[in-house]
């Protein structure tokens, strides 16, 4: 792959991917139809990706590398493609999350992104207003699923999530989407490095009535807080703020159902669908 251009005149990552794909295809003396047949997709999809009208998914990118003999050049662009799908204010958090040794998360609206199924995530992303284009939805979905790969590492970060009961009760998508999502939560909760607790409605008021937040433990023994609102997010490193949110999370864990009782609540909710 050629050296990447930087600066204000540099092409966007999708445009760069499109140009590289077209170059490798031409060097391989393949037409769009021939490449499409070999990577098991339509020639229309190849055309849209080469003209920047559609973003590739990971399987397409990997197959193109194999068919075109690029030495993995296109897959090396993949992390840049997924990163560009995030809003600029979210990217620093994703980078820190990827290096964290432990992630503590309290959620009041939806299943945490790291624990979402593809169909659940697509429904959540698709609920935005003004609506995303189908291509933008695909890009954001691919980026969200890419984030989840940190949980499949040989040494994954510890994940401790406390979810408001409303997360289980709020229908997202069809009943099948919710059933699959709740099943997935139960499966993930069995992993050794994951703890999942539910904050039940009958717990009443609690220490985080003002909303969701993350506390990340970093390898250098530092801690970072992330909070998010409509259209913006903030990383907070002030020691007093970090200490306050760490104590708040401890209070939430103490008030929430135990991991075992939380699993029972998820299973009961699943049975009601």
N, C-alpha and C positions, 0 to 999 in steps of 0.2 A: 504494500500500500504506500502511496506517496505520502510525503510529509504533510501534516495537517497545517492549514493556514490559520493564523490567528489575527485578531484585530477587527476593526469595524467592517473591513471589506471581505472578511472570511465568509464562506457560504454556510448556511445552516447545516446542522448535522443530517437532517433528512435529504437535503439537496446533495450533500457530499456522498451519502450512501447511494442515492439514485445514480449519480455520475460514476461511482466506482462499480456498481452492479452492471451498468451498461458497458463500461470499459472492459470488465472481465468477460462479459458475455460475448462481446465482439472479438476479443482476443481468442476466445474458445471457438470462434466461428459457428456460433449458434444463433438461430433466430429466436425471437421471443416465443414463438410457438414451440420450438424444439426445447428451449429451457423449461417452459411450462410443463411439457410432457415429462421431463426428467425429474422435476421437483414436485410433481403431482398437484398442480394448480392450473388455473385458467390463464391463457395468454393475456386476457384482459387485466388480470391482477398484476402480471409482470409489467405490462405497459403502464399501469397506474403507479406502480412503485418507481419505475424508471423515470417517470415524469413528475415525481414528487406529489402526486395526488392521493397517495395511500402509503401508510407506513407499514413496513414488514413486521411479521411476528418472528419469534425466536426460531421456530421450526423452519420457516421459509429461509431465514438467514443461514442457518446451519446447513440445510440441504444445498443451497446455492454455493456455499463454500466447498462442499464435497464435489458437486457436479462440475464446478468451474475450476477446481484445483487452485484455489486462492491462497492456500496455506493458512487459512483462518482469518484472512484480512477483514472479511465482512463481519464476522463475529466479534472482532476487536472493536468494531464500531458500535456494537450492540449496547454496551453500557452507556455510551454517550447518547444513543437514541432514547433509552429509557430515562436517563437523567433529564433530558430536555422536555420530557412529558410532564415533569413536575413544575408547579409554579416556582418562580425564582425564590420566593420566600420560604419554600418548603425544602429546597435542596440542601441547605446546610444541616437541617435536622436529619435527613436521610443519610448523609455522609457520617454524621456522628453516631446514628443508630447502628450503622454497619460496623462500627468499631467498638460498640459498647460491650461491656462484660455482663451487664444486667440492665434490664428494661422494666420499669415499674409504670403501669398505666392504669388510669381510672377513666372509664368511658360511660357516658350517659345516653348517647344517641344511637350508636351502631356498634356492631361487632368490631373489635380492633382490626385495622387493616392487615396486620400480620396473621390474623386468624380467619380471614374471610375466604369463602369459596369463590370460584370464578363467577358463578351466576349471581351470587349475593353482591359481590363487588361491582359487577356490571350494572345491577339494578340501582345500587347506591350512586354510582358515577352518573348513570343515565338520568337521575332525578334532578340534576342541576338545572338552574334557570338563570339566564337564557340557556337553552339546551345545547349540548355539545353536538358536533357533527359525528357521524358514525366512526370516522377515522380517528377523531380526537378521543372518543370513548375507548376505542381499541388501544390507542397509545397509552392512555391512563391506566387501563386495565392491565396491559402488559407490564407497565412500570410497577404497579401494585403487587402483582404476582412475583415479579423479580425481587422486590423487597423481602418477600417471605422466605427466600432461599437462605437467609442467615440462620433460620431455625433448623435447617437441614445440614449445617456444617458438622464436621467431626467434633468440634468444640463450640457448640452454639452458645449464644448469650442466655443467661437466665431470664425468663419472662414471667413476671408476676402481674396478672391483670385482675382488676376488680371491675365488674360490670354492673351497672344499675339494672334492676329487674326489668325495667322498660325495654332494654335491649332485646330481651327474650320475647317480650309481649308484642312489640311493634312488628306488624307484618311487613316484610320486605320481599317484594315479588310474589310469586305464586306459593301456595302451600308446599309444593315440592321443593322450591328454592329454600324455604325456611326449614323444612325437614332435613334437607341435605346439610344446611348450615349448622343446625343444632347437633346433628350427628357428628359433624366435623369438630365442633367444639368439644364434644365428649371424647373423641379420639385424641385430639391435641392435648387435652387435660391429662391423658395417661402418660404423656412423655415425661421423662425424669426431670427435665430442666424447665418445665412449665407448671405454674400454679395458677388456677383459675378460681375466683370467688365471685359470688353474686351478692350484691347489696339489695336485700329485699325491701319491698315497699313498706312492710310493717316495722322496719327499723326506724322509720320517721326521718327527722332531719339528721344531717351528718356534716362532717367537716368540709365537704366539697360541694356544697349546694350551688356554688358559683360556676361549676362546670368541670370539664375533662382536663387532664394534664398528664404529662410524662415526667418521670425522673430517670435520667440515664446515668449509670455508673460507667466511667471511662477507664481505660487501662492504666492511666497515670494516677489513679485514685481520686480523680476529680469527679464532680457531679454537675450535671446540667439539667435544667428544667426547661420543658417546652410546653407552651400554651398556645391555643389557636382560637381565632374568632373568624367571623365572616370575611373571607378574602385575604386573610393575613395570619401569620404565625410569628412567635417570638421565642428565641432561645435566651434564657436568663441564667446568668452565672454569679450574680451577687450572692455572697455567702449567706446573708440573712434570709434571702428569698429561698435559696436552695434548702436551707435548714428547715424553714417553715413548711415547704412542700414535702420534704421527706417525713417530717413528723405528721403531716396531714395524711400521707399515704399509710403510715403505720396505724393511725386512728381508724382509717377506712378498713384496713385488714382486720382490725380487732372487732369492728361492728358487723362486718359482712358474715355471711354463712361460711362455714368451714369448706375447704375444697370438696370433701365427701358430700356434705349436704348440698353444696352448690351443684354438683353433678346430679344429685337426685332431683333438684328443681329443674335443671335443663332436661332431664329425661322425662319428667312429668309434663313439662311444657310440650315436648316433642310428642308425647302420647295424646295430647289434646288436639293436635293438628289433624 
